[in-house]
């Protein structure tokens, strides 16, 4: 089975160099700004209650009663890198569950988008909607599009997040995955301003084994 990194690389390699250079510049600007550093290991993870793809509310506090929770933030069903990551996580769900953990994925899109994503990839975990993006803000992963990244997203890729997000904001979460212990403490944190880079599911499983 190919690694998630190799699958991501295939998409990245297909991007024309001029566009790739602009992406790199925008990502560098975002990373340097420090606006979305994400929670660090040892931080307290904020509680949340969000609707899943069927509109049912899912509470972090309730999930933590059964064990640690893996929380991954993704940009939306329109993002091919997000699709690959969620599919890879679903493929490794048995190992995540065997480690005693629950997996949830969160995006700023409305539940109907999540429902389509679940059906498309036969996802076996909850896909949640951060309707006002307050959860991504609380986890310090939300950023407002500006400069190079805004121009690329809106005018080059012609996919305006304002038209995709439930709250109509031109904001997105950076690629990020956390493992939250039953005491609400972050035990693992992977945050990257570059959406073309994601944590491997095997690394998440390895981190769960050490908790």
N, C-alpha and C positions, 0 to 999 in steps of 0.2 A: 504494500500500500504506500502510495506516495505521501510525503509529509505535507502538512498544510503550507509550509514555507515554499516547497517546490511548486505547489499549485498556484500560490500567490505570485511566484516569480514568473510563471507562464503568462499571467495577465499583464504584469508589469512590463515584461519584455515586448508585449504587443503594442504598448503605448508609444506613439511617435516621439522621437527624441526631443523636439522643441517643446512638446507638451510635458514630457517627463521632467525636463529642466525647470519648467515653470512650477510643476508640482513640488519638486524638491525645494525650490526657493520659497514657496508658500509655506510648506511644512516647516522649514527652518525658521521662518519668521514666527510661526505659531509656537514652536517649541521654545524659542528664545524669549517670547513674550511672557511665558510662565502663567498664562491665564487659566490653563487647564492642567494642573500638575497631578490631579487625582489624589485620592487618599493614599497614605503611606502605611506600611506595615506598623501595627501598634496603634493606629488611629481607631477611634470609635466609629463604627458604621451607622449612619442615621437609619432610623426605621422608615419604612414606606409601605403604603397600601395602594396597589395599582391594578387596573383591570387587565385581564388576560384576553386572548384572542376571541373569547366567547362572551366577554363582558363581565365575567365573574371576578370579584376582587381577591387579590392575592396579597397577603401580609407577610413581610419579612419576619416579624416577631413570631408568627404562627409557624413558618417554615423552620425557624431556628429551634423550635421545640423538638424537632426530629433529628437535628444534627447540623453540621456546618452547611453553609449555602454558598454556591458559586454564582456570582452575579457578573454578567458580561453586558456591556453597553455596545449597541451597534447603531449605525447611522440610519438604516432603513432598508426596505425590501428591494429598493432600486440599486443598491450597492453590491456589485459582484463579489467584492472582497468579503463583505459581511455574509453574503450567501454561502460562500465557501467555508467561512469560519463556523457558522451555525450548523452546517451539514457535518463538518468534521466533529464538532462537539456532540452532535446527535449520534454519530457513529461510535463515539467513545462513552456514551451515556451509561452503559452497563457497568463500566469500570468506575465511573464517577459515583454511581449509586452504590456499588459494592463497597466504596470507601465511606459510605454512610452519609453522603452529601446530596443535596438537592440543587439542581441547575435551573436558573432563570435567565432570560435575555430581555433587555429593555431597550426600547427605541422611542423617539419622539413622535412616532406615527400613531394614528388611531387604530383601534382593535381590528377593523376590517382588513387593514394591511397585514397585521399579524396573522389573521386567519388564513389569508392567501399564502403567506410564507410557510405556515405550518403544513398546509395541504400540499404545497409544491414540493417540499423536501421531507414530508412525513416526519416532522419534528416530534420528538417524544418528551418535550419539556415545555414549560410555560413561557410564552412570549408575551411580555407585558408592555403596556403603553404609558409612557411618561407624558401625560396629556399637556401639562403646563411646563414641562422640563425642570420642575423643581427638584426632582430626584437626582437628575444628572448634575444639577447645580450643587446640590448638597454633597455629592460625591466628588465634586471639584473636577468634573470632566467636560462640562459644557463650555462652548465658546461661540461667539458671534462671528459669522463669516465677514471677512473684510479683505481689502487689498487683492493680492494675487489669487488667493483661494476663492474669494467671492466671484471674481471675474471668470475664473475657470469653471466653477460650478454652475453659475447662472448663464453665462454667455457662450462658453465653449462646450461644456457637457449638456447645456440646455436642460438642466434639472434643478430648478429653484427649490431649495428646502422649504421656503415659505409656502409653496404649493403642496408640499408633501407632509409637513408637520401638522399635528392636530391643533397647535396654537398659532399657526401662521407665522411663526418667527423664523428668521433666517439664521438659525442656530443649529449646531450639531454636537454630539458627544465625540470626543476622541476615542480611538480604539482602546478599550480598557476592560480588564477582567480582575475581579477580586474574589478572594475566599474569605468568608466571614465566619468566625467562630461563634459558638453558641452564647458566648459572653459579649457578642457584638463587636469584638475586636477584629480588625483586619489582620489576617494571618498571611496573606499573599496578595501582591499588587503588581499588575502589569499594565502600564499606561504608556501609550505611544502616540505622539502627534501625527505620525505617518500612518494613514489608514491602510497602507499597503503592507504593513507589518503587524502580525497577530501572534499571540502566544500559542504555542503548540498544546493541543489537548493533553498530550503525554506529560508536559510540564505541570499542568494543572493537577493531573492525577498523582504525579510525584509529590507535589506540595501537599495534597490531601493526605498522603501516606505518612507525612512527617508531623501532621497535627495530632 
